[in-house]
Amino acid sequence: MQRLRRLMLLSSLIMVAGILAVFGVIGYRISTGAEKAPLTDNTVNLPKGSRIVSTAISDGKLAVTIENDGVTEVRLYDLPSFSPRGSLTLKPER
């Protein structure tokens, strides 16, 4: 009976240590958080005479929809660096 109690105590201590380790990792990740990018001032040049139709931010990217001479274009920029990530040009069929 004494041996069974020791085994149960050992098993309980291992389980408590595992739970504390899991909560410790969760607390560490919450407290450190994601790396914050420094705020920067940037200028994105658009074609002359174009107008911005809409903007959207999602998943770390900025989507800017512009219209220039009847042609609609969606440009994607990376938010931390504002570097161009791609574009999509929508032209009407003629």
C-alpha positions in Angstrom: 0.0 0.0 0.0 2.9 2.3 0.8 4.5 1.7 -2.5 1.2 2.5 -4.4 0.9 5.8 -2.5 4.5 6.7 -3.5 3.8 5.9 -7.2 0.6 8.0 -7.1 2.5 10.9 -5.5 5.2 10.6 -8.1 2.6 10.5 -10.9 0.8 13.5 -9.5 4.0 15.5 -9.2 4.9 14.8 -12.8 1.4 15.8 -14.0 1.5 19.1 -12.0 5.0 19.9 -13.3 3.7 19.3 -16.9 0.7 21.6 -16.4 2.9 24.3 -14.9 5.3 24.0 -17.9 2.4 24.4 -20.3 1.0 27.5 -18.5 4.5 28.9 -18.2 5.0 28.7 -22.0 1.6 30.2 -22.6 2.4 33.1 -20.2 5.8 33.7 -21.8 4.3 33.9 -25.3 1.6 36.3 -24.1 4.0 38.5 -22.3 6.6 38.8 -25.1 4.0 39.2 -27.8 4.8 39.7 -31.5 7.7 41.9 -32.5 6.5 45.4 -33.1 7.6 47.1 -36.3 8.8 50.7 -35.9 6.5 53.3 -37.2 7.7 54.8 -40.5 6.6 57.6 -42.8 6.3 56.4 -46.4 5.1 57.8 -49.7 3.7 55.6 -52.4 3.7 57.3 -55.9 0.6 56.8 -58.0 0.3 57.6 -61.7 -0.6 61.2 -62.5 -4.4 61.7 -62.8 -5.3 58.5 -61.1 -7.7 58.4 -58.2 -7.9 56.1 -55.2 -11.2 54.1 -55.3 -10.7 52.1 -52.1 -8.1 50.7 -49.6 -8.1 47.6 -47.4 -5.7 46.1 -44.9 -5.5 42.4 -44.3 -2.9 39.8 -43.3 -0.1 42.3 -43.1 -0.8 43.7 -46.6 -2.3 47.0 -47.9 -4.5 46.8 -51.0 -5.0 50.0 -52.9 -7.5 50.1 -55.7 -6.9 53.0 -58.2 -8.6 54.1 -61.4 -6.7 55.7 -64.2 -8.3 56.5 -67.6 -11.0 53.9 -67.2 -8.6 51.1 -66.1 -8.9 49.8 -62.6 -5.8 48.5 -60.9 -5.3 46.8 -57.5 -1.9 47.3 -56.0 -0.6 45.2 -53.0 2.0 46.6 -50.5 3.7 44.9 -47.6 2.7 46.8 -44.4 6.0 46.8 -42.5 8.1 48.0 -45.4 5.5 49.4 -47.9 7.4 47.5 -50.6 5.2 46.5 -53.6 4.0 42.9 -53.5 2.1 42.8 -56.7 -0.6 44.3 -58.8 -3.7 43.3 -60.7 -5.0 45.3 -63.7 -8.6 45.1 -64.7 -9.3 46.3 -68.2 -12.7 46.3 -69.9 -13.0 44.2 -73.1 -13.3 46.2 -76.3 
